[in-house]
Amino acid sequence: MGRRAGTDGLTHIQVERFMHYYHFIANRQDRNPDDTFTSAQVAESAGMDGSLVRKDLAAINIRGCSGRGFRTDESLEAIRYILGFDEILRAVIIGAGRLGGALASYHSFTDYGVEICGLFDIAPHKTGLTIGAFEVRHVSSLPNIVRQMSASIAILTVPPEAAQESADNAVAAGIRGIWNFAGTRLELPKDVCVRHEHISVGLAELGYKLRNAT
């Protein structure tokens, strides 16, 4: 079994690489549970060097079989372990608009060790609506739910002008990590983990590549 994430302090780049490997291997296993793969196949799919893939896999004790490559089941188990996916973290969504509703209806968060346990909004007319499997609650009830469910992550899908206050309220309620889709930077205590998702950046990168394709 691989060494546990946190004991070795995986960098952001390493986590991204392991996620590439995880998705590639999981797709192969879905098609054939007894499948194997090679580092060259992973490298080609992720656009990286095969020697780096082998180095990463060896670092978490994933060993290939001569002439066969790596087993998908053993590799997935090792990557899930190193990334901590089997230890579930609970999350709340703040903002019951279209994006918040879409995330609330997404059923695969548990594959990555996250369980959504509440959906909140400040608008009174949304309180009581059912979106996905959740009844929308008013944000005033956030502290109670965070405490009752031991939630540690808040997913912000609010307008930019409401993001800082929403994040501050979430941290005050006991949230330790923010996944921010509001498109604006947040000023938070250093011990709060923040991931900013700027959808426009991904769109700009895609557009740039298309415009400059030869």
Biotite code that builds the C-alpha atoms (Angstrom):
import biotite.structure as struc

atoms = struc.array([
    struc.Atom([0.000, 0.000, 0.000], chain_id="A", res_id=1, res_name="MET", atom_name="CA", element="C"),
    struc.Atom([1.247, 3.520, -0.776], chain_id="A", res_id=2, res_name="GLY", atom_name="CA", element="C"),
    struc.Atom([2.295, 6.063, 1.808], chain_id="A", res_id=3, res_name="ARG", atom_name="CA", element="C"),
    struc.Atom([-0.452, 8.284, 3.105], chain_id="A", res_id=4, res_name="ARG", atom_name="CA", element="C"),
    struc.Atom([-1.037, 11.798, 1.765], chain_id="A", res_id=5, res_name="ALA", atom_name="CA", element="C"),
    struc.Atom([0.064, 14.313, 4.334], chain_id="A", res_id=6, res_name="GLY", atom_name="CA", element="C"),
    struc.Atom([3.000, 12.266, 5.619], chain_id="A", res_id=7, res_name="THR", atom_name="CA", element="C"),
    struc.Atom([4.952, 13.167, 2.497], chain_id="A", res_id=8, res_name="ASP", atom_name="CA", element="C"),
    struc.Atom([3.261, 16.519, 1.825], chain_id="A", res_id=9, res_name="GLY", atom_name="CA", element="C"),
    struc.Atom([2.128, 16.129, -1.787], chain_id="A", res_id=10, res_name="LEU", atom_name="CA", element="C"),
    struc.Atom([2.388, 19.352, -3.744], chain_id="A", res_id=11, res_name="THR", atom_name="CA", element="C"),
    struc.Atom([-0.504, 20.836, -5.708], chain_id="A", res_id=12, res_name="HIS", atom_name="CA", element="C"),
    struc.Atom([1.147, 19.687, -8.948], chain_id="A", res_id=13, res_name="ILE", atom_name="CA", element="C"),
    struc.Atom([1.583, 16.146, -7.648], chain_id="A", res_id=14, res_name="GLN", atom_name="CA", element="C"),
    struc.Atom([-2.067, 15.961, -6.607], chain_id="A", res_id=15, res_name="VAL", atom_name="CA", element="C"),
    struc.Atom([-3.091, 17.094, -10.108], chain_id="A", res_id=16, res_name="GLU", atom_name="CA", element="C"),
    struc.Atom([-0.911, 14.407, -11.680], chain_id="A", res_id=17, res_name="ARG", atom_name="CA", element="C"),
    struc.Atom([-2.355, 11.678, -9.452], chain_id="A", res_id=18, res_name="PHE", atom_name="CA", element="C"),
    struc.Atom([-5.852, 12.842, -10.386], chain_id="A", res_id=19, res_name="MET", atom_name="CA", element="C"),
    struc.Atom([-4.936, 12.446, -14.084], chain_id="A", res_id=20, res_name="HIS", atom_name="CA", element="C"),
    struc.Atom([-3.747, 8.924, -13.357], chain_id="A", res_id=21, res_name="TYR", atom_name="CA", element="C"),
    struc.Atom([-6.853, 8.170, -11.305], chain_id="A", res_id=22, res_name="TYR", atom_name="CA", element="C"),
    struc.Atom([-9.275, 9.204, -14.047], chain_id="A", res_id=23, res_name="HIS", atom_name="CA", element="C"),
    struc.Atom([-7.373, 7.346, -16.743], chain_id="A", res_id=24, res_name="PHE", atom_name="CA", element="C"),
    struc.Atom([-7.157, 4.133, -14.713], chain_id="A", res_id=25, res_name="ILE", atom_name="CA", element="C"),
    struc.Atom([-10.777, 4.332, -13.502], chain_id="A", res_id=26, res_name="ALA", atom_name="CA", element="C"),
    struc.Atom([-12.036, 4.656, -17.096], chain_id="A", res_id=27, res_name="ASN", atom_name="CA", element="C"),
    struc.Atom([-10.079, 1.562, -18.104], chain_id="A", res_id=28, res_name="ARG", atom_name="CA", element="C"),
    struc.Atom([-11.375, -0.422, -15.161], chain_id="A", res_id=29, res_name="GLN", atom_name="CA", element="C"),
    struc.Atom([-14.961, 0.572, -15.954], chain_id="A", res_id=30, res_name="ASP", atom_name="CA", element="C"),
    struc.Atom([-14.528, -1.097, -19.339], chain_id="A", res_id=31, res_name="ARG", atom_name="CA", element="C"),
    struc.Atom([-12.612, -4.105, -18.037], chain_id="A", res_id=32, res_name="ASN", atom_name="CA", element="C"),
    struc.Atom([-12.205, -4.753, -14.285], chain_id="A", res_id=33, res_name="PRO", atom_name="CA", element="C"),
    struc.Atom([-9.195, -7.033, -14.904], chain_id="A", res_id=34, res_name="ASP", atom_name="CA", element="C"),
    struc.Atom([-7.425, -4.605, -17.213], chain_id="A", res_id=35, res_name="ASP", atom_name="CA", element="C"),
    struc.Atom([-3.809, -3.469, -16.996], chain_id="A", res_id=36, res_name="THR", atom_name="CA", element="C"),
    struc.Atom([-2.104, -0.341, -18.293], chain_id="A", res_id=37, res_name="PHE", atom_name="CA", element="C"),
    struc.Atom([1.375, 0.949, -19.057], chain_id="A", res_id=38, res_name="THR", atom_name="CA", element="C"),
    struc.Atom([3.069, 4.151, -17.980], chain_id="A", res_id=39, res_name="SER", atom_name="CA", element="C"),
    struc.Atom([3.344, 5.112, -21.664], chain_id="A", res_id=40, res_name="ALA", atom_name="CA", element="C"),
    struc.Atom([-0.449, 4.939, -22.043], chain_id="A", res_id=41, res_name="GLN", atom_name="CA", element="C"),
    struc.Atom([-0.968, 7.147, -18.986], chain_id="A", res_id=42, res_name="VAL", atom_name="CA", element="C"),
    struc.Atom([1.696, 9.580, -20.166], chain_id="A", res_id=43, res_name="ALA", atom_name="CA", element="C"),
    struc.Atom([0.112, 9.916, -23.598], chain_id="A", res_id=44, res_name="GLU", atom_name="CA", element="C"),
    struc.Atom([-3.341, 10.587, -22.144], chain_id="A", res_id=45, res_name="SER", atom_name="CA", element="C"),
    struc.Atom([-2.016, 13.199, -19.702], chain_id="A", res_id=46, res_name="ALA", atom_name="CA", element="C"),
    struc.Atom([0.530, 14.794, -22.025], chain_id="A", res_id=47, res_name="GLY", atom_name="CA", element="C"),
    struc.Atom([3.555, 14.098, -19.846], chain_id="A", res_id=48, res_name="MET", atom_name="CA", element="C"),
    struc.Atom([6.733, 12.031, -19.799], chain_id="A", res_id=49, res_name="ASP", atom_name="CA", element="C"),
    struc.Atom([6.440, 8.316, -19.110], chain_id="A", res_id=50, res_name="GLY", atom_name="CA", element="C"),
    struc.Atom([9.434, 8.332, -16.764], chain_id="A", res_id=51, res_name="SER", atom_name="CA", element="C"),
    struc.Atom([7.616, 10.834, -14.524], chain_id="A", res_id=52, res_name="LEU", atom_name="CA", element="C"),
    struc.Atom([4.557, 8.575, -14.416], chain_id="A", res_id=53, res_name="VAL", atom_name="CA", element="C"),
    struc.Atom([6.719, 5.601, -13.413], chain_id="A", res_id=54, res_name="ARG", atom_name="CA", element="C"),
    struc.Atom([8.450, 7.679, -10.751], chain_id="A", res_id=55, res_name="LYS", atom_name="CA", element="C"),
    struc.Atom([5.141, 8.847, -9.277], chain_id="A", res_id=56, res_name="ASP", atom_name="CA", element="C"),
    struc.Atom([3.669, 5.349, -9.227], chain_id="A", res_id=57, res_name="LEU", atom_name="CA", element="C"),
    struc.Atom([6.811, 3.869, -7.697], chain_id="A", res_id=58, res_name="ALA", atom_name="CA", element="C"),
    struc.Atom([6.716, 6.544, -4.971], chain_id="A", res_id=59, res_name="ALA", atom_name="CA", element="C"),
    struc.Atom([3.422, 5.105, -3.701], chain_id="A", res_id=60, res_name="ILE", atom_name="CA", element="C"),
    struc.Atom([4.558, 1.503, -4.156], chain_id="A", res_id=61, res_name="ASN", atom_name="CA", element="C"),
    struc.Atom([2.633, 0.730, -7.338], chain_id="A", res_id=62, res_name="ILE", atom_name="CA", element="C"),
    struc.Atom([4.695, -1.937, -9.074], chain_id="A", res_id=63, res_name="ARG", atom_name="CA", element="C"),
    struc.Atom([4.209, -3.143, -12.612], chain_id="A", res_id=64, res_name="GLY", atom_name="CA", element="C"),
    struc.Atom([4.360, -6.717, -13.818], chain_id="A", res_id=65, res_name="CYS", atom_name="CA", element="C"),
    struc.Atom([6.906, -7.526, -16.507], chain_id="A", res_id=66, res_name="SER", atom_name="CA", element="C"),
    struc.Atom([5.209, -7.790, -19.877], chain_id="A", res_id=67, res_name="GLY", atom_name="CA", element="C"),
    struc.Atom([1.787, -6.794, -18.491], chain_id="A", res_id=68, res_name="ARG", atom_name="CA", element="C"),
    struc.Atom([2.102, -3.333, -16.973], chain_id="A", res_id=69, res_name="GLY", atom_name="CA", element="C"),
    struc.Atom([0.185, -2.155, -13.902], chain_id="A", res_id=70, res_name="PHE", atom_name="CA", element="C"),
    struc.Atom([-3.021, -3.672, -12.533], chain_id="A", res_id=71, res_name="ARG", atom_name="CA", element="C"),
    struc.Atom([-5.926, -1.196, -12.548], chain_id="A", res_id=72, res_name="THR", atom_name="CA", element="C"),
    struc.Atom([-7.512, -2.422, -9.300], chain_id="A", res_id=73, res_name="ASP", atom_name="CA", element="C"),
    struc.Atom([-4.324, -2.254, -7.246], chain_id="A", res_id=74, res_name="GLU", atom_name="CA", element="C"),
    struc.Atom([-3.353, 1.110, -8.733], chain_id="A", res_id=75, res_name="SER", atom_name="CA", element="C"),
    struc.Atom([-6.757, 2.685, -8.036], chain_id="A", res_id=76, res_name="LEU", atom_name="CA", element="C"),
    struc.Atom([-6.672, 1.457, -4.446], chain_id="A", res_id=77, res_name="GLU", atom_name="CA", element="C"),
    struc.Atom([-3.206, 2.924, -3.901], chain_id="A", res_id=78, res_name="ALA", atom_name="CA", element="C"),
    struc.Atom([-4.124, 6.308, -5.420], chain_id="A", res_id=79, res_name="ILE", atom_name="CA", element="C"),
    struc.Atom([-7.365, 6.509, -3.450], chain_id="A", res_id=80, res_name="ARG", atom_name="CA", element="C"),
    struc.Atom([-5.346, 5.814, -0.308], chain_id="A", res_id=81, res_name="TYR", atom_name="CA", element="C"),
    struc.Atom([-2.631, 8.387, -0.990], chain_id="A", res_id=82, res_name="ILE", atom_name="CA", element="C"),
    struc.Atom([-5.247, 11.070, -1.763], chain_id="A", res_id=83, res_name="LEU", atom_name="CA", element="C"),
    struc.Atom([-7.419, 10.119, 1.217], chain_id="A", res_id=84, res_name="GLY", atom_name="CA", element="C"),
    struc.Atom([-10.595, 9.446, -0.772], chain_id="A", res_id=85, res_name="PHE", atom_name="CA", element="C"),
    struc.Atom([-11.772, 6.772, 1.656], chain_id="A", res_id=86, res_name="ASP", atom_name="CA", element="C"),
    struc.Atom([-11.996, 9.293, 4.512], chain_id="A", res_id=87, res_name="GLU", atom_name="CA", element="C"),
    struc.Atom([-15.186, 11.215, 3.773], chain_id="A", res_id=88, res_name="ILE", atom_name="CA", element="C"),
    struc.Atom([-15.269, 14.991, 4.248], chain_id="A", res_id=89, res_name="LEU", atom_name="CA", element="C"),
    struc.Atom([-18.662, 16.686, 4.442], chain_id="A", res_id=90, res_name="ARG", atom_name="CA", element="C"),
    struc.Atom([-19.409, 19.837, 2.460], chain_id="A", res_id=91, res_name="ALA", atom_name="CA", element="C"),
    struc.Atom([-22.141, 22.465, 2.209], chain_id="A", res_id=92, res_name="VAL", atom_name="CA", element="C"),
    struc.Atom([-23.082, 24.484, -0.857], chain_id="A", res_id=93, res_name="ILE", atom_name="CA", element="C"),
    struc.Atom([-23.788, 28.195, -0.343], chain_id="A", res_id=94, res_name="ILE", atom_name="CA", element="C"),
    struc.Atom([-25.757, 29.625, -3.240], chain_id="A", res_id=95, res_name="GLY", atom_name="CA", element="C"),
    struc.Atom([-28.749, 27.748, -4.666], chain_id="A", res_id=96, res_name="ALA", atom_name="CA", element="C"),
    struc.Atom([-28.617, 29.232, -8.156], chain_id="A", res_id=97, res_name="GLY", atom_name="CA", element="C"),
    struc.Atom([-28.011, 27.279, -11.353], chain_id="A", res_id=98, res_name="ARG", atom_name="CA", element="C"),
    struc.Atom([-24.440, 26.310, -10.555], chain_id="A", res_id=99, res_name="LEU", atom_name="CA", element="C"),
    struc.Atom([-25.184, 25.492, -6.934], chain_id="A", res_id=100, res_name="GLY", atom_name="CA", element="C"),
    struc.Atom([-28.163, 23.415, -8.025], chain_id="A", res_id=101, res_name="GLY", atom_name="CA", element="C"),
    struc.Atom([-26.077, 21.575, -10.599], chain_id="A", res_id=102, res_name="ALA", atom_name="CA", element="C"),
    struc.Atom([-23.428, 20.734, -8.003], chain_id="A", res_id=103, res_name="LEU", atom_name="CA", element="C"),
    struc.Atom([-26.112, 19.647, -5.539], chain_id="A", res_id=104, res_name="ALA", atom_name="CA", element="C"),
    struc.Atom([-27.416, 17.241, -8.198], chain_id="A", res_id=105, res_name="SER", atom_name="CA", element="C"),
    struc.Atom([-23.974, 15.788, -8.960], chain_id="A", res_id=106, res_name="TYR", atom_name="CA", element="C"),
    struc.Atom([-23.768, 12.267, -7.567], chain_id="A", res_id=107, res_name="HIS", atom_name="CA", element="C"),
    struc.Atom([-20.056, 11.472, -7.854], chain_id="A", res_id=108, res_name="SER", atom_name="CA", element="C"),
    struc.Atom([-18.509, 13.673, -5.159], chain_id="A", res_id=109, res_name="PHE", atom_name="CA", element="C"),
    struc.Atom([-18.249, 10.627, -2.887], chain_id="A", res_id=110, res_name="THR", atom_name="CA", element="C"),
    struc.Atom([-15.887, 9.043, -5.422], chain_id="A", res_id=111, res_name="ASP", atom_name="CA", element="C"),
    struc.Atom([-13.429, 11.737, -4.340], chain_id="A", res_id=112, res_name="TYR", atom_name="CA", element="C"),
    struc.Atom([-14.065, 11.538, -0.613], chain_id="A", res_id=113, res_name="GLY", atom_name="CA", element="C"),
    struc.Atom([-16.617, 14.369, -0.326], chain_id="A", res_id=114, res_name="VAL", atom_name="CA", element="C"),
    struc.Atom([-20.262, 14.155, 0.742], chain_id="A", res_id=115, res_name="GLU", atom_name="CA", element="C"),
    struc.Atom([-22.632, 17.102, 0.234], chain_id="A", res_id=116, res_name="ILE", atom_name="CA", element="C"),
    struc.Atom([-24.757, 17.544, 3.345], chain_id="A", res_id=117, res_name="CYS", atom_name="CA", element="C"),
    struc.Atom([-26.600, 20.830, 2.789], chain_id="A", res_id=118, res_name="GLY", atom_name="CA", element="C"),
    struc.Atom([-27.622, 23.534, 0.312], chain_id="A", res_id=119, res_name="LEU", atom_name="CA", element="C"),
    struc.Atom([-28.093, 27.129, 1.477], chain_id="A", res_id=120, res_name="PHE", atom_name="CA", element="C"),
    struc.Atom([-29.200, 30.462, 0.081], chain_id="A", res_id=121, res_name="ASP", atom_name="CA", element="C"),
    struc.Atom([-29.913, 33.935, 1.409], chain_id="A", res_id=122, res_name="ILE", atom_name="CA", element="C"),
    struc.Atom([-33.066, 34.430, -0.677], chain_id="A", res_id=123, res_name="ALA", atom_name="CA", element="C"),
    struc.Atom([-36.240, 33.721, 1.365], chain_id="A", res_id=124, res_name="PRO", atom_name="CA", element="C"),
    struc.Atom([-38.171, 32.607, -1.729], chain_id="A", res_id=125, res_name="HIS", atom_name="CA", element="C"),
    struc.Atom([-35.696, 29.751, -2.292], chain_id="A", res_id=126, res_name="LYS", atom_name="CA", element="C"),
    struc.Atom([-35.954, 28.408, 1.245], chain_id="A", res_id=127, res_name="THR", atom_name="CA", element="C"),
    struc.Atom([-37.856, 25.130, 1.231], chain_id="A", res_id=128, res_name="GLY", atom_name="CA", element="C"),
    struc.Atom([-37.302, 24.376, -2.448], chain_id="A", res_id=129, res_name="LEU", atom_name="CA", element="C"),
    struc.Atom([-35.982, 20.920, -3.296], chain_id="A", res_id=130, res_name="THR", atom_name="CA", element="C"),
    struc.Atom([-32.954, 20.803, -5.583], chain_id="A", res_id=131, res_name="ILE", atom_name="CA", element="C"),
    struc.Atom([-31.423, 17.429, -6.258], chain_id="A", res_id=132, res_name="GLY", atom_name="CA", element="C"),
    struc.Atom([-31.684, 15.536, -2.990], chain_id="A", res_id=133, res_name="ALA", atom_name="CA", element="C"),
    struc.Atom([-31.605, 18.677, -0.837], chain_id="A", res_id=134, res_name="PHE", atom_name="CA", element="C"),
    struc.Atom([-34.084, 21.088, 0.656], chain_id="A", res_id=135, res_name="GLU", atom_name="CA", element="C"),
    struc.Atom([-32.708, 24.612, 0.387], chain_id="A", res_id=136, res_name="VAL", atom_name="CA", element="C"),
    struc.Atom([-32.083, 26.112, 3.824], chain_id="A", res_id=137, res_name="ARG", atom_name="CA", element="C"),
    struc.Atom([-31.636, 29.756, 4.721], chain_id="A", res_id=138, res_name="HIS", atom_name="CA", element="C"),
    struc.Atom([-28.009, 30.674, 5.404], chain_id="A", res_id=139, res_name="VAL", atom_name="CA", element="C"),
    struc.Atom([-28.931, 31.645, 8.959], chain_id="A", res_id=140, res_name="SER", atom_name="CA", element="C"),
    struc.Atom([-29.125, 27.918, 9.743], chain_id="A", res_id=141, res_name="SER", atom_name="CA", element="C"),
    struc.Atom([-25.613, 27.263, 8.405], chain_id="A", res_id=142, res_name="LEU", atom_name="CA", element="C"),
    struc.Atom([-23.801, 27.190, 11.799], chain_id="A", res_id=143, res_name="PRO", atom_name="CA", element="C"),
    struc.Atom([-26.175, 24.570, 13.190], chain_id="A", res_id=144, res_name="ASN", atom_name="CA", element="C"),
    struc.Atom([-25.852, 22.280, 10.166], chain_id="A", res_id=145, res_name="ILE", atom_name="CA", element="C"),
    struc.Atom([-22.070, 22.644, 10.027], chain_id="A", res_id=146, res_name="VAL", atom_name="CA", element="C"),
    struc.Atom([-21.888, 21.670, 13.682], chain_id="A", res_id=147, res_name="ARG", atom_name="CA", element="C"),
    struc.Atom([-24.414, 18.814, 13.450], chain_id="A", res_id=148, res_name="GLN", atom_name="CA", element="C"),
    struc.Atom([-22.883, 17.304, 10.300], chain_id="A", res_id=149, res_name="MET", atom_name="CA", element="C"),
    struc.Atom([-19.234, 18.096, 11.157], chain_id="A", res_id=150, res_name="SER", atom_name="CA", element="C"),
    struc.Atom([-18.917, 19.775, 7.755], chain_id="A", res_id=151, res_name="ALA", atom_name="CA", element="C"),
    struc.Atom([-15.475, 21.098, 6.884], chain_id="A", res_id=152, res_name="SER", atom_name="CA", element="C"),
    struc.Atom([-15.877, 22.376, 3.295], chain_id="A", res_id=153, res_name="ILE", atom_name="CA", element="C"),
    struc.Atom([-18.037, 25.179, 1.880], chain_id="A", res_id=154, res_name="ALA", atom_name="CA", element="C"),
    struc.Atom([-18.642, 25.402, -1.861], chain_id="A", res_id=155, res_name="ILE", atom_name="CA", element="C"),
    struc.Atom([-19.386, 29.025, -2.789], chain_id="A", res_id=156, res_name="LEU", atom_name="CA", element="C"),
    struc.Atom([-21.622, 29.539, -5.818], chain_id="A", res_id=157, res_name="THR", atom_name="CA", element="C"),
    struc.Atom([-22.775, 33.041, -4.908], chain_id="A", res_id=158, res_name="VAL", atom_name="CA", element="C"),
    struc.Atom([-22.359, 36.309, -6.879], chain_id="A", res_id=159, res_name="PRO", atom_name="CA", element="C"),
    struc.Atom([-18.926, 37.982, -6.494], chain_id="A", res_id=160, res_name="PRO", atom_name="CA", element="C"),
    struc.Atom([-20.295, 40.763, -4.301], chain_id="A", res_id=161, res_name="GLU", atom_name="CA", element="C"),
    struc.Atom([-21.608, 38.204, -1.788], chain_id="A", res_id=162, res_name="ALA", atom_name="CA", element="C"),
    struc.Atom([-18.551, 35.941, -1.752], chain_id="A", res_id=163, res_name="ALA", atom_name="CA", element="C"),
    struc.Atom([-16.467, 37.514, 1.020], chain_id="A", res_id=164, res_name="GLN", atom_name="CA", element="C"),
    struc.Atom([-19.337, 37.755, 3.494], chain_id="A", res_id=165, res_name="GLU", atom_name="CA", element="C"),
    struc.Atom([-20.435, 34.206, 2.664], chain_id="A", res_id=166, res_name="SER", atom_name="CA", element="C"),
    struc.Atom([-16.902, 32.909, 3.173], chain_id="A", res_id=167, res_name="ALA", atom_name="CA", element="C"),
    struc.Atom([-16.506, 34.819, 6.433], chain_id="A", res_id=168, res_name="ASP", atom_name="CA", element="C"),
    struc.Atom([-19.775, 33.377, 7.739], chain_id="A", res_id=169, res_name="ASN", atom_name="CA", element="C"),
    struc.Atom([-18.756, 29.866, 6.703], chain_id="A", res_id=170, res_name="ALA", atom_name="CA", element="C"),
    struc.Atom([-15.391, 30.131, 8.477], chain_id="A", res_id=171, res_name="VAL", atom_name="CA", element="C"),
    struc.Atom([-17.076, 31.530, 11.581], chain_id="A", res_id=172, res_name="ALA", atom_name="CA", element="C"),
    struc.Atom([-19.395, 28.501, 11.512], chain_id="A", res_id=173, res_name="ALA", atom_name="CA", element="C"),
    struc.Atom([-16.395, 26.147, 11.590], chain_id="A", res_id=174, res_name="GLY", atom_name="CA", element="C"),
    struc.Atom([-15.627, 25.568, 7.901], chain_id="A", res_id=175, res_name="ILE", atom_name="CA", element="C"),
    struc.Atom([-11.928, 24.882, 7.222], chain_id="A", res_id=176, res_name="ARG", atom_name="CA", element="C"),
    struc.Atom([-11.884, 24.746, 3.408], chain_id="A", res_id=177, res_name="GLY", atom_name="CA", element="C"),
    struc.Atom([-13.493, 26.901, 0.713], chain_id="A", res_id=178, res_name="ILE", atom_name="CA", element="C"),
    struc.Atom([-14.106, 25.877, -2.907], chain_id="A", res_id=179, res_name="TRP", atom_name="CA", element="C"),
    struc.Atom([-14.782, 29.256, -4.473], chain_id="A", res_id=180, res_name="ASN", atom_name="CA", element="C"),
    struc.Atom([-16.729, 29.560, -7.741], chain_id="A", res_id=181, res_name="PHE", atom_name="CA", element="C"),
    struc.Atom([-17.617, 33.233, -7.186], chain_id="A", res_id=182, res_name="ALA", atom_name="CA", element="C"),
    struc.Atom([-14.913, 34.551, -9.530], chain_id="A", res_id=183, res_name="GLY", atom_name="CA", element="C"),
    struc.Atom([-13.334, 36.861, -6.959], chain_id="A", res_id=184, res_name="THR", atom_name="CA", element="C"),
    struc.Atom([-10.454, 36.565, -4.523], chain_id="A", res_id=185, res_name="ARG", atom_name="CA", element="C"),
    struc.Atom([-11.122, 36.041, -0.836], chain_id="A", res_id=186, res_name="LEU", atom_name="CA", element="C"),
    struc.Atom([-9.285, 37.356, 2.202], chain_id="A", res_id=187, res_name="GLU", atom_name="CA", element="C"),
    struc.Atom([-9.342, 34.591, 4.800], chain_id="A", res_id=188, res_name="LEU", atom_name="CA", element="C"),
    struc.Atom([-7.220, 33.332, 7.709], chain_id="A", res_id=189, res_name="PRO", atom_name="CA", element="C"),
    struc.Atom([-4.086, 31.492, 6.644], chain_id="A", res_id=190, res_name="LYS", atom_name="CA", element="C"),
    struc.Atom([-5.268, 28.245, 8.211], chain_id="A", res_id=191, res_name="ASP", atom_name="CA", element="C"),
    struc.Atom([-8.293, 28.113, 5.871], chain_id="A", res_id=192, res_name="VAL", atom_name="CA", element="C"),
    struc.Atom([-7.662, 26.172, 2.650], chain_id="A", res_id=193, res_name="CYS", atom_name="CA", element="C"),
    struc.Atom([-9.041, 27.943, -0.426], chain_id="A", res_id=194, res_name="VAL", atom_name="CA", element="C"),
    struc.Atom([-9.391, 26.731, -4.008], chain_id="A", res_id=195, res_name="ARG", atom_name="CA", element="C"),
    struc.Atom([-10.427, 29.406, -6.513], chain_id="A", res_id=196, res_name="HIS", atom_name="CA", element="C"),
    struc.Atom([-12.166, 28.175, -9.655], chain_id="A", res_id=197, res_name="GLU", atom_name="CA", element="C"),
    struc.Atom([-12.186, 30.722, -12.466], chain_id="A", res_id=198, res_name="HIS", atom_name="CA", element="C"),
    struc.Atom([-14.267, 29.227, -15.263], chain_id="A", res_id=199, res_name="ILE", atom_name="CA", element="C"),
    struc.Atom([-13.252, 32.104, -17.528], chain_id="A", res_id=200, res_name="SER", atom_name="CA", element="C"),
    struc.Atom([-9.583, 31.064, -17.276], chain_id="A", res_id=201, res_name="VAL", atom_name="CA", element="C"),
    struc.Atom([-10.297, 27.611, -18.653], chain_id="A", res_id=202, res_name="GLY", atom_name="CA", element="C"),
    struc.Atom([-12.413, 29.093, -21.430], chain_id="A", res_id=203, res_name="LEU", atom_name="CA", element="C"),
    struc.Atom([-9.690, 31.610, -22.308], chain_id="A", res_id=204, res_name="ALA", atom_name="CA", element="C"),
    struc.Atom([-7.050, 28.855, -22.436], chain_id="A", res_id=205, res_name="GLU", atom_name="CA", element="C"),
    struc.Atom([-9.216, 26.722, -24.724], chain_id="A", res_id=206, res_name="LEU", atom_name="CA", element="C"),
    struc.Atom([-9.981, 29.668, -26.992], chain_id="A", res_id=207, res_name="GLY", atom_name="CA", element="C"),
    struc.Atom([-6.290, 30.610, -27.163], chain_id="A", res_id=208, res_name="TYR", atom_name="CA", element="C"),
    struc.Atom([-5.303, 27.113, -28.231], chain_id="A", res_id=209, res_name="LYS", atom_name="CA", element="C"),
    struc.Atom([-7.985, 27.006, -30.924], chain_id="A", res_id=210, res_name="LEU", atom_name="CA", element="C"),
    struc.Atom([-7.062, 30.429, -32.286], chain_id="A", res_id=211, res_name="ARG", atom_name="CA", element="C"),
    struc.Atom([-3.391, 29.527, -32.426], chain_id="A", res_id=212, res_name="ASN", atom_name="CA", element="C"),
    struc.Atom([-3.731, 25.972, -33.696], chain_id="A", res_id=213, res_name="ALA", atom_name="CA", element="C"),
    struc.Atom([-1.620, 25.271, -36.768], chain_id="A", res_id=214, res_name="THR", atom_name="CA", element="C"),
])
